[in-house]
Amino acid sequence: MFKHREVYLLNIETQKFLTELENCKLCEWQCGVNRITGELGVCRISIPHVASCQLHPAPPQSYTIFMAGCNFKCLNCQNYSIAHYPDTKTVIRGYVNPKELAKESINAINSSMGQFIGADRIFFSGGEPTIHLPYIEKIVEEARKIDPETKINFDTNGFLTMKSLKRVLKFTTSITFDIKAYNDDVHKALTGAPSEPVLRNAEYIAKHARDKLWEYRILVIPGIVDVEEIKAICEFMASIDPTLPVCFLVFRPNFVLDQYMGATWKLMDKTVEIAIKPDW
Protein backbone atom coordinates (compact mmCIF):
# COMPACT_ATOMS: atom_id res chain seq x y z
CA MET A 1 0.00 0.00 0.00
CA PHE A 2 1.01 3.60 -0.57
CA LYS A 3 2.29 5.96 2.06
CA HIS A 4 0.00 8.91 2.85
CA ARG A 5 2.04 11.33 0.71
CA GLU A 6 1.79 9.02 -2.31
CA VAL A 7 -1.98 8.74 -1.90
CA TYR A 8 -2.19 12.55 -1.78
CA LEU A 9 -0.10 12.90 -4.91
CA LEU A 10 -2.19 10.30 -6.67
CA ASN A 11 -5.50 11.92 -5.78
CA ILE A 12 -4.46 15.48 -6.61
CA GLU A 13 -2.08 15.14 -9.54
CA THR A 14 -2.26 11.77 -11.25
CA GLN A 15 -5.93 10.92 -11.21
CA LYS A 16 -6.68 11.81 -14.84
CA PHE A 17 -3.62 10.91 -16.88
CA LEU A 18 -2.75 7.70 -15.05
CA THR A 19 -6.16 6.04 -15.02
CA GLU A 20 -5.00 3.32 -17.43
CA LEU A 21 -2.65 2.10 -14.70
CA GLU A 22 -5.79 0.74 -13.04
CA ASN A 23 -5.62 -2.03 -15.65
CA CYS A 24 -2.05 -1.79 -16.88
CA LYS A 25 -1.36 -3.24 -20.32
CA LEU A 26 1.36 -0.88 -21.52
CA CYS A 27 3.93 -3.57 -22.30
CA GLU A 28 3.60 -7.03 -23.79
CA TRP A 29 3.24 -8.71 -20.42
CA GLN A 30 -0.20 -7.06 -20.27
CA CYS A 31 -0.44 -7.89 -16.57
CA GLY A 32 -3.73 -6.03 -16.12
CA VAL A 33 -2.91 -5.16 -12.50
CA ASN A 34 -4.21 -2.07 -10.74
CA ARG A 35 -0.99 -0.18 -10.08
CA ILE A 36 -2.94 2.76 -8.66
CA THR A 37 -3.98 0.70 -5.63
CA GLY A 38 -0.53 -0.83 -5.27
CA GLU A 39 -0.92 -4.08 -7.18
CA LEU A 40 2.37 -5.05 -8.81
CA GLY A 41 2.98 -6.70 -12.17
CA VAL A 42 6.23 -7.93 -13.68
CA CYS A 43 7.79 -4.44 -13.50
CA ARG A 44 7.11 -4.22 -9.73
CA ILE A 45 6.25 -0.52 -10.00
CA SER A 46 3.11 1.20 -8.73
CA ILE A 47 2.81 4.87 -9.69
CA PRO A 48 5.69 6.31 -11.78
CA HIS A 49 8.96 6.87 -9.96
CA VAL A 50 11.94 8.85 -11.21
CA ALA A 51 15.26 7.33 -10.23
CA SER A 52 17.50 10.27 -11.17
CA CYS A 53 18.08 12.96 -13.81
CA GLN A 54 21.25 14.39 -15.27
CA LEU A 55 22.84 16.05 -18.27
CA HIS A 56 24.37 13.27 -20.33
CA PRO A 57 27.07 13.71 -23.02
CA ALA A 58 26.58 10.35 -24.76
CA PRO A 59 24.88 10.73 -28.15
CA PRO A 60 22.27 11.95 -28.45
CA GLN A 61 23.40 14.55 -25.90
CA SER A 62 20.53 15.24 -23.55
CA TYR A 63 18.97 15.80 -20.18
CA THR A 64 18.35 12.18 -19.28
CA ILE A 65 15.52 11.10 -17.01
CA PHE A 66 16.14 7.62 -15.60
CA MET A 67 12.86 5.97 -14.66
CA ALA A 68 12.75 3.29 -11.97
CA GLY A 69 11.62 -0.26 -12.66
CA CYS A 70 11.75 -2.53 -15.69
CA ASN A 71 9.68 -5.25 -17.37
CA PHE A 72 12.85 -7.24 -18.10
CA LYS A 73 15.07 -8.97 -15.54
CA CYS A 74 18.36 -8.93 -17.46
CA LEU A 75 21.16 -10.94 -15.89
CA ASN A 76 23.70 -8.38 -17.10
CA CYS A 77 21.84 -5.15 -16.33
CA GLN A 78 24.20 -2.20 -15.84
CA ASN A 79 21.43 -0.19 -14.13
CA TYR A 80 20.10 -3.03 -11.99
CA SER A 81 19.87 -0.89 -8.85
CA ILE A 82 17.11 1.18 -10.45
CA ALA A 83 15.78 -1.42 -12.92
CA HIS A 84 14.99 -3.78 -10.03
CA TYR A 85 13.57 -1.06 -7.80
CA PRO A 86 11.85 -1.31 -5.32
CA ASP A 87 13.41 -4.68 -4.47
CA THR A 88 16.92 -3.20 -4.41
CA LYS A 89 15.91 -0.58 -1.81
CA THR A 90 17.85 2.02 -3.84
CA VAL A 91 17.35 5.65 -2.87
CA ILE A 92 15.57 7.42 -5.74
CA ARG A 93 13.77 10.74 -6.30
CA GLY A 94 10.32 9.15 -6.44
CA TYR A 95 7.23 10.68 -7.98
CA VAL A 96 7.88 14.13 -9.47
CA ASN A 97 5.16 16.46 -10.72
CA PRO A 98 5.31 16.31 -14.56
CA LYS A 99 5.09 20.08 -14.90
CA GLU A 100 8.01 20.58 -12.53
CA LEU A 101 10.11 17.92 -14.25
CA ALA A 102 9.39 19.42 -17.68
CA LYS A 103 10.55 22.84 -16.50
CA GLU A 104 13.65 21.34 -14.86
CA SER A 105 14.53 19.51 -18.09
CA ILE A 106 14.17 22.57 -20.34
CA ASN A 107 16.21 24.69 -17.93
CA ALA A 108 18.98 22.06 -17.83
CA ILE A 109 19.15 21.80 -21.62
CA ASN A 110 19.37 25.60 -21.90
CA SER A 111 21.92 25.95 -19.10
CA SER A 112 25.55 26.79 -19.83
CA MET A 113 26.59 23.19 -19.11
CA GLY A 114 23.77 21.85 -21.25
CA GLN A 115 24.85 24.01 -24.15
CA PHE A 116 28.50 23.12 -23.56
CA ILE A 117 27.86 19.39 -24.05
CA GLY A 118 25.43 20.01 -26.91
CA ALA A 119 22.30 18.75 -25.13
CA ASP A 120 19.29 19.25 -27.37
CA ARG A 121 16.59 16.89 -26.07
CA ILE A 122 14.97 15.15 -23.12
CA PHE A 123 16.03 11.50 -23.03
CA PHE A 124 13.82 8.96 -21.24
CA SER A 125 15.68 5.86 -20.07
CA GLY A 126 15.70 3.54 -17.11
CA GLY A 127 14.94 0.86 -16.24
CA GLU A 128 12.32 0.85 -18.96
CA PRO A 129 10.30 3.98 -19.77
CA THR A 130 7.43 2.06 -21.42
CA ILE A 131 5.96 1.16 -18.03
CA HIS A 132 5.62 4.90 -17.31
CA LEU A 133 4.19 5.89 -20.69
CA PRO A 134 1.22 8.07 -19.56
CA TYR A 135 3.50 9.93 -17.16
CA ILE A 136 6.11 10.50 -19.88
CA GLU A 137 3.45 11.73 -22.29
CA LYS A 138 2.41 14.28 -19.66
CA ILE A 139 6.00 15.49 -19.17
CA VAL A 140 6.39 15.89 -22.94
CA GLU A 141 3.11 17.80 -23.12
CA GLU A 142 4.25 20.18 -20.38
CA ALA A 143 7.72 20.59 -21.91
CA ARG A 144 6.24 21.55 -25.27
CA LYS A 145 4.07 24.14 -23.60
CA ILE A 146 7.35 25.81 -22.61
CA ASP A 147 9.13 25.12 -25.90
CA PRO A 148 7.06 23.62 -28.73
CA GLU A 149 10.26 22.47 -30.47
CA THR A 150 11.42 20.30 -27.56
CA LYS A 151 13.06 17.12 -28.85
CA ILE A 152 12.45 13.78 -27.15
CA ASN A 153 14.43 10.53 -27.18
CA PHE A 154 12.86 7.28 -26.02
CA ASP A 155 15.32 4.56 -24.99
CA THR A 156 13.62 1.17 -24.91
CA ASN A 157 14.12 -2.59 -24.64
CA GLY A 158 11.41 -2.90 -27.30
CA PHE A 159 8.88 -4.88 -25.25
CA LEU A 160 5.96 -2.53 -25.95
CA THR A 161 2.51 -3.46 -27.16
CA MET A 162 1.89 -2.21 -30.70
CA LYS A 163 -0.56 0.32 -29.28
CA SER A 164 2.09 1.68 -26.92
CA LEU A 165 4.69 1.79 -29.67
CA LYS A 166 2.43 3.89 -31.89
CA ARG A 167 1.87 6.28 -28.98
CA VAL A 168 5.62 6.60 -28.49
CA LEU A 169 6.15 7.32 -32.18
CA LYS A 170 3.70 10.22 -31.99
CA PHE A 171 5.79 12.27 -29.55
CA THR A 172 9.38 11.13 -30.06
CA THR A 173 12.08 12.80 -32.10
CA SER A 174 14.46 9.85 -31.81
CA ILE A 175 14.43 6.27 -30.55
CA THR A 176 17.29 4.17 -29.24
CA PHE A 177 16.23 0.53 -29.35
CA ASP A 178 17.92 -2.45 -27.68
CA ILE A 179 17.92 -5.88 -29.29
CA LYS A 180 19.12 -8.23 -26.57
CA ALA A 181 19.11 -11.39 -28.70
CA TYR A 182 17.41 -12.91 -31.72
CA ASN A 183 16.76 -16.49 -30.69
CA ASP A 184 13.93 -16.83 -28.21
CA ASP A 185 15.72 -19.20 -25.85
CA VAL A 186 18.71 -16.85 -25.57
CA HIS A 187 16.48 -13.82 -25.12
CA LYS A 188 14.46 -15.55 -22.40
CA ALA A 189 17.60 -16.73 -20.61
CA LEU A 190 19.03 -13.19 -20.55
CA THR A 191 15.88 -11.12 -19.93
CA GLY A 192 13.09 -13.45 -18.82
CA ALA A 193 11.00 -12.29 -21.78
CA PRO A 194 10.30 -13.64 -25.29
CA SER A 195 12.00 -12.03 -28.29
CA GLU A 196 9.10 -11.95 -30.74
CA PRO A 197 7.49 -8.67 -29.61
CA VAL A 198 10.90 -6.96 -29.64
CA LEU A 199 11.68 -8.14 -33.18
CA ARG A 200 8.18 -7.20 -34.34
CA ASN A 201 8.60 -3.68 -32.97
CA ALA A 202 12.12 -3.33 -34.36
CA GLU A 203 10.78 -4.21 -37.81
CA TYR A 204 7.82 -1.84 -37.46
CA ILE A 205 10.09 1.10 -36.62
CA ALA A 206 12.42 0.28 -39.51
CA LYS A 207 9.54 0.18 -41.97
CA HIS A 208 7.29 2.92 -40.65
CA ALA A 209 9.41 5.32 -38.58
CA ARG A 210 12.93 5.13 -39.99
CA ASP A 211 13.29 8.90 -39.61
CA LYS A 212 12.92 8.56 -35.84
CA LEU A 213 15.40 5.71 -35.43
CA TRP A 214 18.66 6.86 -33.85
CA GLU A 215 20.08 3.33 -33.70
CA TYR A 216 19.55 -0.25 -32.70
CA ARG A 217 21.85 -1.23 -29.85
CA ILE A 218 23.27 -4.73 -29.49
CA LEU A 219 25.29 -5.74 -26.45
CA VAL A 220 27.98 -8.28 -27.38
CA ILE A 221 28.38 -10.91 -24.65
CA PRO A 222 31.00 -13.67 -25.18
CA GLY A 223 29.45 -17.12 -25.49
CA ILE A 224 25.92 -15.71 -25.24
CA VAL A 225 25.36 -12.91 -27.73
CA ASP A 226 28.39 -13.45 -29.91
CA VAL A 227 29.03 -14.74 -33.44
CA GLU A 228 25.93 -16.88 -34.02
CA GLU A 229 23.50 -14.49 -32.34
CA ILE A 230 25.07 -11.51 -34.11
CA LYS A 231 24.71 -13.29 -37.43
CA ALA A 232 21.05 -13.99 -36.72
CA ILE A 233 20.35 -10.40 -35.70
CA CYS A 234 22.20 -8.99 -38.71
CA GLU A 235 20.41 -11.33 -41.11
CA PHE A 236 17.09 -10.26 -39.62
CA MET A 237 17.89 -6.56 -39.89
CA ALA A 238 19.43 -6.82 -43.36
CA SER A 239 16.29 -8.57 -44.59
CA ILE A 240 14.41 -5.38 -43.67
CA ASP A 241 17.00 -2.81 -44.74
CA PRO A 242 20.79 -3.36 -44.85
CA THR A 243 21.42 0.34 -44.15
CA LEU A 244 19.76 0.38 -40.72
CA PRO A 245 21.96 2.07 -38.05
CA VAL A 246 23.42 -0.35 -35.51
CA CYS A 247 25.64 0.24 -32.50
CA PHE A 248 27.51 -2.72 -30.99
CA LEU A 249 28.19 -2.30 -27.30
CA VAL A 250 30.97 -4.02 -25.37
CA PHE A 251 29.75 -6.16 -22.49
CA ARG A 252 31.38 -5.51 -19.16
CA PRO A 253 30.64 -7.69 -16.11
CA ASN A 254 27.52 -6.57 -14.25
CA PHE A 255 24.86 -7.78 -11.83
CA VAL A 256 24.41 -11.59 -11.94
CA LEU A 257 27.14 -11.79 -14.59
CA ASP A 258 29.57 -9.70 -12.54
CA GLN A 259 32.19 -12.47 -12.67
CA TYR A 260 31.64 -13.25 -16.34
CA MET A 261 34.20 -12.46 -19.03
CA GLY A 262 34.03 -9.16 -20.89
CA ALA A 263 33.93 -8.85 -24.69
CA THR A 264 37.39 -8.80 -26.30
CA TRP A 265 38.64 -6.58 -29.12
CA LYS A 266 38.88 -9.71 -31.28
CA LEU A 267 35.21 -10.51 -30.73
CA MET A 268 34.15 -6.91 -31.39
CA ASP A 269 36.18 -6.87 -34.63
CA LYS A 270 34.48 -10.11 -35.67
CA THR A 271 31.10 -8.57 -34.86
CA VAL A 272 31.77 -5.61 -37.14
CA GLU A 273 33.05 -7.97 -39.84
CA ILE A 274 29.76 -9.86 -39.71
CA ALA A 275 27.70 -6.66 -39.80
CA ILE A 276 29.42 -5.23 -42.89
CA LYS A 277 29.20 -8.48 -44.87
CA PRO A 278 28.96 -7.25 -48.49
CA ASP A 279 26.18 -9.58 -49.66
CA TRP A 280 23.51 -8.67 -47.12
N, C-alpha and C positions, 0 to 999 in steps of 0.2 A: 504493500500500500504506500501511497505517497505521503510525504511529510506535509505539514500544514501549508508551508510556503508554496510547495508545488501545486497543491490543490487550488490555492489562491491564484497562482499564475495561470493555471489551466482554465479556471472559471472566467477570469477577466480578459485574458489575452488570446488564448488558443482555441476557444470554443468553436469559432466559425471555420477557420481554415484547417483545423486538424480533425474534423469530424470523421473523416475516412479511417482514422486510426482506431475507430471503434470496431472496425471489421477489416483489419489491415491485410491488404493483398497487393502491396506495392512491388514486391519482388516475386520471383518464381516459386518460392516456397508457398506463397498464398496461405499463410497460417490461419488468417481469419480471426485472430485474437483481438480482444478489446484492450489496446495499449493505453487508452485513456484511464481505465480503471485499474491499470497495473498488471494486466495479464501479459505474459511474455511469450513471444514466439522464438524462432531460431536465433534472431538477432539479439535477444535478451534486453531490448531497449523499450522503455515505456514512452514518455514524451521525449521530443528531441533534446539531445544534450550536445553542447559544443565542448570538445576536448581542449582545444587551444587554437590560437590564430597568430599568424606571423607573416611578415614580408618574406618572400621566398625567391631566391635568384635563379632557381632551376627553370629552364624553359618549359612552358611559357611563364615568364616572370610575373609575379602576382602577389596579391594579399591572399594567403591560403587559410581557409577555414577547415580545420580538421574536426570532423564529426565523430562522436563516440559510437561504438558498436559496429557490428558487421554481420552479414548473413552468410559469410564463409568462415571456416575455422582452419585457416591455412597453417600447416605445420611449420612453415618458414617465415611467418609474418614478421616484418620489420617494425610494424607499429602495433604489436600484440597488446601492449599495455592499454591502448585505447580501443583497439578492435575488439578485445574481449571484456571491455567494461560492460557491466559493473562487477564482474567476477574477479577482476584484477585489483579492485579497490583503489585504482589510480585516482589521484586528485585531478579533477577537471573543472572547467568553468561552469558547466551545467547549462540550464536553460537560459538563453539570452533573448531579450525582446528583439524580434526581427528588424524593427525600425532602428533600434540602437545599433545593432550589428551592421546594418546597411550603411549607416552614417560613419561608423568606425572604419569600415572597409574602404569607403570612398576617400575619407581623410588620410588613411594610410597610403593609398595609391598615389595621392596627390602630394604627399609629404616630400621633403627633400630627400630622404632615404629611399622612398618609393621611386622617385624620379631617377635617383642615382643608379638603382639596379635595373631600371627600365620596366617596372611593374605597370601593367596596363589592363589588368582584369582581376576579378574575384575568382578564386580557384577553390572549388569544393572537393575535399578529399576525406580521408578517414583512416581507419574504418571504411565504411561504405556509405556514401551519401544517398543512395537510392532509398534507404529505409527512413530517410528524413525528407522525402520529396516535397510534401506540402509546405513544410517549414522553409525549405530552400526556395521554393517558388515565391513565398512571401518576402523573403529577404531580397530576392531579385526585383520583385515588384517595387519594394521600398527604395532600393538602390537606384532604379531607373526613374523614380520620381525626383531624385536629386540630380542625376545625370542620365538622360535618356540613352546616351551612347555607351553606357557601362557594358563592358565585355565580361562574359562568364565562361569559365572552364569547368567541366564536369568530369571528374576522375573516377572511373568505375571498374568494377570487376566483371561487369557485363551481365549480371544475373537479374535483370529487370524483366517484368512482364512487357509484352509488346505495347500495351497501353501506357505504361510508365515511360518506356523508351520514347514514344512519340511525344509525350509531355516534355521530356528532357530536351528533345530536339527543337521544341518551340522556343525555348528561352536561352539555349546555349550559343556561344560563339565558337567554342572549340570543345572537343572531347578527347580525353586520353583514356584508352581502353585496354585493360589487361586481358591477355589470353594466357591462362595458367598452364593449359595443356590441351591437346587435341583429343586423344583417346580417353574415353569415358572412365575407364578404370584408373588411369593415372590421375585424371582430374579429381575423381572422388577421393582417391587416396591422399592427395595434397590438400584439398579444400573441404571435403565432405559433401560436395554438391556435384550434380551431373554437368557435363559439358555442353549438351545440346542447346540449352537456351542461350548460352554465351556465344556459341558459334552462329546460331540464328541471328542474334542481335549484331554480331560483328559483320555478318553478310548484309544485313539490312542497312546499316550505316554506310557501308562501302557502296551500296547500290543507290541509296536514296538520300544520303547526307554527306557525300564525300567532301563537300566544301567545309564541313564542320569538324572533320577528322584531323586532329593534330597528329596522332600516331597510335598504332597498336604497340603495346609493350609486352615483351616476352622475357621472362626471367629464366636464364639458363642455369639449370641445376645438374651437376654431374651425375650420371647414372639414373636420373629421373626425367628431367626435361633436357635431354641432350640430343645427340645426332638423330635418332629415329623420330623422337617427338618433334624436333625442329623441322625435319623433312616433312612430316605430316602436316604441321601448321603451315609451312611455306607452300606446299602443294594445294592446300585448301584456299589460302589467300590468293595464290597465283591463278587459281581457277576462276576467281572473281575478277581480279585485276592485278596484273603483275607489277603495277607501279604504286601499289598501296604503301604508305609510309610505315616502316617498322623500326622499333628501337629494341635492340637486345640488351638486357640488363645482366650484370654479373652477380650471381648469387654469392652472398656472404653469409656465414653461419648465423642463424637467428632462431629464437624461440625453441621449439622442440628439436629442431635441427641445428642447435647451437654447437654441436660437436662434429657436425658433418663437414665434408671437404668443400672448399670454395671452388668456383669455376676458374680454370686456368686460362692463360693467354692462348694456349694451343687449342683448347676447346672453343674459345670465343672466335678465333680465326677460322676454325672449321665451320662454325655457325654462320659466319658471314659468307664463307665460300658456298655453303648450301643455299643461302638466301639469294645470291647473285648468279645462280646457275643460269646460263644463257638461254636454255630452251624451255623456260617456264612458259 
